[in-house]
Amino acid sequence: MNKHRAAAAAAALTLTTLLAACAGNDQPESSGSSGGDQSSDLTISHIHGLGLDPSDQRLYVATHEGVYTPDSGGKPKLVGDSKDDFMGFTVAQNNTFYASGHSAPGAEGPADKGLIKSTDGGKTWKSLSLSGESDFHALDHAHDTVYGYDATNGLLRTSKDGVAWTDGAELQALDIAVSPEDPDLVLATTAEGVARSTDGGKTFAKGRQPTMAFASWRTEDALFGIDPTGALHRSTDGGSTWKKAGTVPGGQPQALTAVGTDRVLAATQNGVYESKDGGKTFTKRLAVESTGGH
């Protein structure tokens, strides 16, 4: 086996391990802290999603134990009171977030929360649909549509209102990314590589190398992907070809969100990092306790 094939096989194995970890319905562990104002000596781990609110550019970090944002001192502060496990997470517009996941131990609610929505910047949430039926491990909002990878049932689903859903292809994926120009072009990161759909997620072609753990697509010429080693890649042709842009510090990736042509957020095992130059350099936004990620 040549070096290129060996590296591809290793990346696929790592992504398969991540997929297996995500498939587990593990419940959050108690952190020993509670309440929206608790931030001192708090560490976060198991990050599942990142986003910037367009209204104030505030960073939001969805984790195994709630959604956090940096306080005035740059330390993680719990948003609202929920310590639920937020698996899927996406910022749709000003103060409007979609999420999914599991209820915290001892909290009321089903094991799988289906799709939930916040219109006050994550302070409170309401159930929209599929409560007790689905757990979306990846969510994207584009073209006034919610795209979700339903890990409970292993399929891509779409919804215009977050209530009525159209079922798409069955597949094993870790993340999805939707073209900002074409609502029918959807990418999924799989153990075989990046899989492409040109019919809105109804069908996917077989995944193609390179293998990406996570992908995010904000502008037409700025599709970003991060491989299982933490190397950040960029595609300007919709994922047909990729070029390495840099390496995110901190090891194995946990989440990736592109917020502009050259601005990207990435979570690894030891921090949430931001790049404003397309991945050439990174600044740590939040410290993360080193754990196994998803």
N, C-alpha and C positions, 0 to 999 in steps of 0.2 A: 504494500500500500504506500503510495507516495505521500509527501508531506501535506499536500492540499487535501487529499481524501482523508488522511488521518485526522487533520484539524476539523474537517466537516463532520466526521463521525463522532469526534469528541464533543463538538458543539451540539449535535443532535442528541447525544446521550444526556448531556447536561439539561437540555430543554425537556427531554422526556422525563427526567427527574423532577423538574419544576412542574410539569403537567400533572405528574402523579401526586405531588404535594398539594396542588390546587384542587385535585379531585376529591381530596379528603374533606369531610365535613367537620373539621376540628373546631372546637368552640374556644372563644377567647379565654385567656387566663386573667385572673385578677391582678391589677397592678398596685393595689394598695392605696390608690388615690381616687378622689371623686370630686365632682363639681366643676363648673366651667371656669372658676378662677384659680384652680390649682395649677401651678406651673413650676414651682421651685423643686429642684432635684428630680424632675420628671424626665424619663427617657422614653423614647418611642421605638417601636420595632415592627416588623411584619407590615411594611407599607404596601398598599394595594393600588393607590391612585394619587395623582398630583394635579393641581390646577391653580390658575391665577384668576381671581374675579376681575372681569374687565372694568368694573366700576372704580376700583381702588388699587388694583394690581396686588392685592393681598394673596399670599401663598396659602393654599389649603392642602393638607396632607391626610389622606384617608388611610386608616390603619386597622389593625386587628382589634383595637380597643378605642374606637371613636375617631372623630375628625379633629385635627389640630391645626393651629396657625401660630406663627411666631409672636411672642409678646414683645413689649417695648425693648426688652433686653435680648431678644433673639432666641429665647427659650420656648419650647413647645407649650402651647396653652390649649386646653380642651375647648372646642367650640360647642356651646350648649351643654346638655347634661348626658347625652347618649354615650354609652360605652360599648355600643354594639360593634360587631365585626363588619366593617365596611369593605366588602370585596370589590365590586365594581363601583366606579366613581367617575363622574365627568361634570365639568362646569359647562352649562348650556349658554347662559347669558348673565347679566348683572344679578348677583345674589340668587341665582337659580341653578340648583345642582340636582343631578339624578344619581341614584346609588342603588346598591343591592347588598346582600350579605346575610348575616345571622344575628339573632338576638343574643345579647350578653347573658351570661349565666345568672339566673335568678330574675331576669327581666321578663315582663309579659311579652308575648308575641311568638310567632312560629319560628321553627329552626331556620327555614328559608324565607327571607323577607320579600321575595319578588322584586318589583320595581317600586322605589320610594322617591319622593321629591321634596326638596326644600326650596322655598321662595324667600327665605330670610337669611341667606348666607350660611346655612348649615345649623342654625340655632334650633330649629324644630323641623320635623319630617312628617310627611303623611304618606300612607300607603296608596299606591295607584292601581296596582294589579298583580296577579299571580302570587299573592301572599300564600305561603305554605306549599307552593308548587315549584318555584324556580329560584335559582341563585345565579345571578349574572356576574361572572368573573371579569368581564370586560364590557364597557359601555362607551358609546360615542354618540354625540349629538351633532348632526349635520343635516342641512337641507330641511329643517323643521321636522326631522325624523329622529327617533331614538333607535340606534342600532345596538343590539346586545348579543353577547355570546352567553347562552344559557348553559352553564356547566352541569346543572342537575340533569338536563335532558340531552346535552351534547349537540346543540344546534344553534344556528344563527337565527335571530328573530328581529323583526322591525315593527315599529309602531309610530303612527303620526301623533297620537294623543297620549301614549303611555298606558292606555287601557286596553284597546283592541290590538291584537298582535297578528302578524303574518309570519308563519313558520317558514324558514329557509332550509339550507343544507344541513345535514348532520356531519359533524367533524369534531376532531379533537384539537382544540386551539388554546393558546394562552392569552393572546391579545388580538384586537382587531383595529383597523384604521380605515377610514372612509375618505375618498377623494373629495377635496373641497370644491371641485369643479363638476364632478360627475357622480350623481347619487347612486348610480348602478355599479360603480367601481369600488369594491370592498376588498381589503387585504386581511389575511389572517396569518398569525405566526404559528407554525406547527413544527413538529419534530423533523419533518422532511424538508422544511424550508418555508418560504413565504408563499402562501396559497392565494390565488387571485380569483375573484368573482367579477364578472361583467354584467350580471343580471340582478344586482341588488342583494346578493347573498343567497339566491335560490340554488345555485350550484357553484362549486369551486373547482378549479383545476388543481392538479397535484402540486404540492409545495415544491418550490425551486430554491436552490442554494443562492446566496448564503443563508444560514439559519439565524434568525433573529428571535430574541426572547420577547421583545416588545417593539411596537411601532406606533408612530404618531404622525399625522399629516395635517398641517395647518394651512400652508399655501401650496399652490400647484407645483412649484419647483423646489419645495422643501419638505420632502418625505424623509423622516428620520427613523432609524432602527438601531436598537442596541442588542449586540449579540450576548450570548451567555457569559462571556469573559469580561464584559463591560466596555468593549470597543463600540464607539458610536459611528454609525454609517449614515450616509446621506444619498438619496436618489433624486435626480432631477427629471426622471422620465417615468415616474409612476411605479418604480420598483423593478423595472426591467434590468437596470444595472445599478450597482452601488459603489460608492467610494468611501473609504475610511476617512472620517473627519477628525477623530481624536479618541481619547480614552477617558472615560469617567472614572475618577478616583474611587477607591473603596471596594473593589471586587465585584461579586455577583450582583447583577441588577435586580431591582424590585419593582420599578415603575418608570415610565417615560411619558412625557407630555411636551409636544412642541407648541409654543405659544406665539411664534412668529417666524419669519424667514430665517433668521439667524439666532433666535432665542429658544432655548430648550431647557426643560427641567428633567432631572434624572435622580432616582433614588437607588443607592447601592447599600451594601451591608453596613456602612459606617456613616452615611450622611445623605442629605438631600442637596444636590448640587445644581447650580444654574450656569449656563453658558449664554453669553450675548454675542458671541462671534462664531456661531455655527459649530461649536465643539472644539475649537482650538484651545481655549482655556476655560476653567471652571472655578466657581466660587462656592464654598459650602454655605448653604442657607440654614440648615438644621443638622444637629448631630443625631445619629441613630445608633441604638444599641445593636451590636453585631449579632444577628440571628439568621435563621435559614430563609428569610423572605416569605414568599407565598407558601 
